[in-house]
Amino acid sequence: MKYLITGSAGFIGKHLVNRLLKGNNYIFSIDRKDIGFKHKNLKHFKKDLTKIKKFPSVDIVIHLAAYNGTRFFYEDPLNVMKDNILSTINLVDFYKDKNLKNFIYAGTPESIAGATDLFGMKMPCKESYPYVFDSNVRWSYGMSKTLGELYITSVKWKYKVIRYFNVYGPGQVEHFIPDFIESVIAGKPKLKGYQNTRSFLYVDDAISLTLKVIKESKLQNEIVNVGSESETSILDVAKKIMNIMKCEKKLVLEDHPKGSVLRRCPDTNKVKNILHFSPKTTLEEGLKKTIKSLI
């Protein structure tokens, strides 16, 4: 099988490329950054996805590329929106008439976070919840990713939207868990949004589930939550990290930034009922592996 994977040098992208290369697959990868390794079945393009005019002939496109990282939503919202929207339009416009076996799009739970945060819809949140946004620049990422989701689902072709809920693990940057671990290593543990809750999924489980979703015909032209229904507070996760790292420093607590999603927890009935999938890695096990990769 021939794949094109965008965002291949990113956190989920690199893990996915490595897993697919263990099978009989050929991968074209695109990222602004070097992917960091070579393989006989891998051709990497270090390019800006928004400026490419012609893409390779493949069976499946997996579009993971995005301008991500929470601080950028506040500091650089214009480029977050521009990059996320234009890259998706460019890919879709090229491949929409190319008879792909599938176009896989990495959506975001922020598409429906407003439904639970602003309108009180019940947790865990279902894929069918409506798109709801606030005017805060924090939503620059969620809105731009949602426009991409609408764009690819408006084409008459085979697609799947995967909404990743707080995937974590070795290789991740610019997110809560690696940032907090780094603050502990520096001896200055500081936590923003300690009252917020999330549902964390270790990257190995996320990749395994991604491959199952791609192969499953019953999920064709569906939106699928990829995550864990085990909701926990940011504070509890921080305490687990400090306990694993035997940190006895005082933890500095700060309120969450304006616009930050208060709760996030996916309804995973689709993957449980259709794929019979449940995560294998506990939060504590995953945190230990992530910490080990950083120290």
C-alpha positions in Angstrom: 0.0 0.0 0.0 1.2 3.5 -0.8 0.6 6.3 1.7 1.1 10.0 1.7 1.5 11.2 5.3 1.6 15.0 6.0 3.0 16.2 9.3 5.2 13.2 9.2 7.9 14.8 11.4 5.4 15.7 14.1 4.6 13.7 17.2 1.8 11.4 15.9 3.1 11.5 12.4 6.6 10.1 13.2 5.1 7.3 15.3 2.7 6.4 12.5 5.4 6.4 9.8 7.5 4.1 11.9 4.6 1.7 12.5 3.6 1.6 8.8 7.2 0.9 7.7 7.1 -2.3 9.7 4.6 -3.6 7.2 4.8 -3.9 3.4 4.1 -0.3 2.7 5.7 2.6 0.8 5.4 6.1 2.3 5.7 9.5 0.9 6.0 12.0 3.8 5.7 15.8 3.8 6.7 18.1 6.6 8.5 21.5 6.9 11.0 19.6 9.2 13.3 16.7 8.6 11.8 13.4 9.7 15.1 12.4 11.3 15.7 9.0 9.8 15.9 7.1 6.4 14.3 3.9 5.1 14.2 2.2 1.7 10.4 2.5 1.7 10.3 6.1 2.7 10.6 9.2 0.6 10.5 12.4 2.6 9.8 15.9 1.3 10.9 18.8 3.4 8.4 21.3 2.0 5.6 23.7 2.8 2.4 21.8 2.2 0.6 25.0 1.2 2.9 25.6 -1.8 3.2 22.2 -3.4 1.5 22.0 -6.8 1.7 18.3 -7.5 1.6 15.3 -5.1 2.6 11.7 -5.6 0.2 9.0 -6.7 -0.9 7.0 -3.6 -3.7 4.8 -2.3 -4.3 6.6 1.0 -3.6 10.1 2.2 -3.3 10.7 6.0 -3.4 14.4 6.6 -1.9 15.1 10.1 -0.1 18.4 9.3 -1.3 21.3 11.4 0.1 24.5 13.0 -0.3 23.2 16.6 0.8 24.1 20.1 -1.4 25.9 22.5 0.8 29.0 22.8 0.6 29.6 19.1 -3.2 29.8 19.2 -2.8 33.0 21.3 0.5 34.3 19.9 0.1 33.6 16.2 -3.6 33.0 15.4 -3.5 34.4 11.9 -0.9 32.0 10.7 -2.5 29.1 12.6 -5.7 29.6 10.6 -4.0 30.3 7.3 -1.7 27.3 7.5 -4.3 24.8 8.6 -6.9 25.9 6.1 -4.7 26.4 3.0 -2.8 23.1 3.5 -6.1 21.1 3.6 -7.6 22.9 0.6 -4.4 22.3 -1.4 -4.4 18.6 -0.7 -8.1 18.0 -1.2 -8.2 20.0 -4.5 -5.4 17.8 -5.9 -6.7 14.4 -4.8 -10.5 14.8 -5.0 -10.5 13.4 -8.5 -7.7 10.9 -8.1 -9.7 7.8 -7.1 -8.1 7.4 -3.6 -8.9 4.4 -1.5 -9.3 6.8 1.5 -8.5 10.3 2.7 -7.8 10.3 6.4 -8.1 13.7 8.2 -6.9 14.4 11.7 -9.7 16.5 13.2 -9.8 18.0 16.7 -12.1 17.6 19.7 -12.0 21.4 19.8 -14.5 21.4 17.0 -17.2 20.4 19.6 -15.6 21.6 22.8 -17.9 24.7 22.7 -20.9 22.4 22.8 -19.8 21.0 26.2 -18.1 24.1 27.7 -20.5 26.8 26.5 -23.8 24.9 26.2 -23.4 22.2 28.8 -23.9 19.2 26.5 -23.2 15.9 28.4 -19.9 14.3 28.8 -18.4 12.1 27.3 -18.8 14.0 24.1 -20.2 12.3 21.0 -18.9 12.7 17.5 -22.3 14.1 16.5 -22.2 17.1 18.8 -22.5 20.4 17.0 -19.7 22.8 16.1 -19.6 25.6 18.6 -17.0 28.4 18.9 -16.3 31.4 20.9 -14.7 34.6 19.5 -11.5 34.2 21.6 -8.3 33.8 19.5 -7.8 30.5 21.4 -10.3 29.0 18.9 -8.1 29.9 15.9 -6.9 26.3 15.9 -10.3 24.7 16.5 -12.1 26.8 13.9 -9.4 26.3 11.2 -9.3 22.5 11.7 -13.1 22.4 11.6 -13.2 24.3 8.3 -10.8 21.6 7.0 -13.1 18.9 8.3 -16.1 20.5 6.5 -14.1 20.8 3.3 -13.1 17.1 3.1 -16.5 15.9 4.2 -18.2 17.9 1.4 -16.4 16.0 -1.3 -18.0 12.9 -2.8 -15.2 10.4 -2.0 -14.0 8.0 0.7 -12.9 9.8 3.8 -12.5 9.3 7.6 -12.1 11.9 10.2 -10.1 11.0 13.3 -10.5 13.3 16.3 -7.5 12.7 18.6 -8.1 13.4 22.3 -5.0 14.3 24.2 -2.5 11.8 22.8 0.8 11.9 24.7 4.1 10.0 24.8 7.8 10.2 23.8 8.6 12.8 21.2 5.8 15.2 22.0 6.6 18.9 22.5 4.6 22.1 23.1 1.9 20.3 25.2 1.0 20.0 28.8 2.7 16.7 29.8 6.1 17.3 28.2 6.1 20.9 29.3 5.3 20.0 32.9 7.9 17.3 33.0 10.5 19.8 31.8 9.4 22.2 34.6 9.9 19.4 37.1 13.4 18.6 35.7 14.2 22.3 36.0 13.1 22.2 39.7 10.3 24.7 39.1 7.1 22.8 38.7 4.3 25.1 37.5 0.9 24.2 36.4 -1.7 26.2 34.4 -5.3 25.2 34.3 -5.0 22.8 37.2 -8.8 22.6 37.6 -9.3 21.5 34.0 -9.9 17.8 33.1 -8.7 15.7 30.2 -8.7 12.1 28.9 -5.2 11.0 28.0 -4.3 8.3 25.5 -0.8 6.9 25.1 0.7 7.3 21.6 1.2 3.5 21.0 -2.5 2.9 21.7 -3.4 5.9 19.5 -1.4 4.5 16.6 -2.9 1.0 16.9 -6.4 2.4 17.0 -5.6 4.7 14.0 -4.6 1.7 11.9 -7.7 -0.2 12.9 -9.9 2.8 12.0 -8.3 3.1 8.6 -8.9 -0.5 7.7 -12.5 -0.8 9.0 -15.1 -0.4 6.3 -17.9 0.1 8.8 -16.3 3.4 9.7 -16.2 4.7 6.1 -17.2 8.4 5.8 -17.5 8.6 9.6 -16.0 10.9 12.3 -14.3 8.8 14.9 -13.1 9.7 18.4 -9.7 8.3 19.3 -9.1 8.6 23.0 -9.8 7.3 26.4 -13.0 7.7 28.5 -10.9 7.9 31.7 -11.3 11.6 32.6 -8.8 13.0 35.1 -7.9 16.5 36.3 -4.7 18.2 35.1 -3.7 18.6 38.8 -3.9 14.8 39.4 -1.8 14.1 36.3 0.8 16.7 37.5 0.9 15.0 41.0 1.4 11.6 39.3 4.4 13.0 37.4 5.9 14.6 40.5 5.5 11.3 42.4 7.1 9.3 39.6 10.0 11.8 39.5 10.2 12.0 43.3 9.9 15.8 43.1 9.2 17.4 46.5 9.3 21.0 45.3 6.3 23.3 45.8 3.9 23.1 42.9 2.9 26.6 41.7 -0.8 26.6 40.5 -2.1 29.1 38.0 -5.5 29.6 36.4 -6.1 28.4 32.8 -5.6 30.8 30.0 -8.8 32.6 28.7 -10.7 30.4 26.3 -9.1 27.1 27.5 -11.4 24.1 27.3 -12.5 23.2 30.8 -13.3 19.5 30.2 -12.5 17.0 27.5 -13.6 13.4 27.4 -14.6 11.4 24.3 -17.5 9.0 23.8 -15.6 5.9 22.5 -18.6 3.7 21.7 -17.8 3.5 18.0 -14.3 2.1 18.5 -15.5 -0.2 21.4 -18.5 -1.6 19.6 -17.1 -1.8 16.0 -13.4 -2.4 16.6 -13.6 -3.9 20.1 -10.7 -1.7 21.1 -9.6 -0.6 24.6 -6.3 1.1 25.6 -3.5 -1.2 26.8 -1.3 1.4 28.5 -2.4 2.9 31.8 -1.8 6.6 32.5 0.9 5.8 35.0 2.7 3.4 32.6 2.5 5.9 29.8 3.8 8.7 32.0 6.8 6.6 33.1 7.7 5.9 29.5 7.3 9.6 28.6 9.4 10.8 31.6 12.1 8.2 30.7 12.4 9.6 27.2 13.0 13.1 28.6 15.6 12.5 31.3 
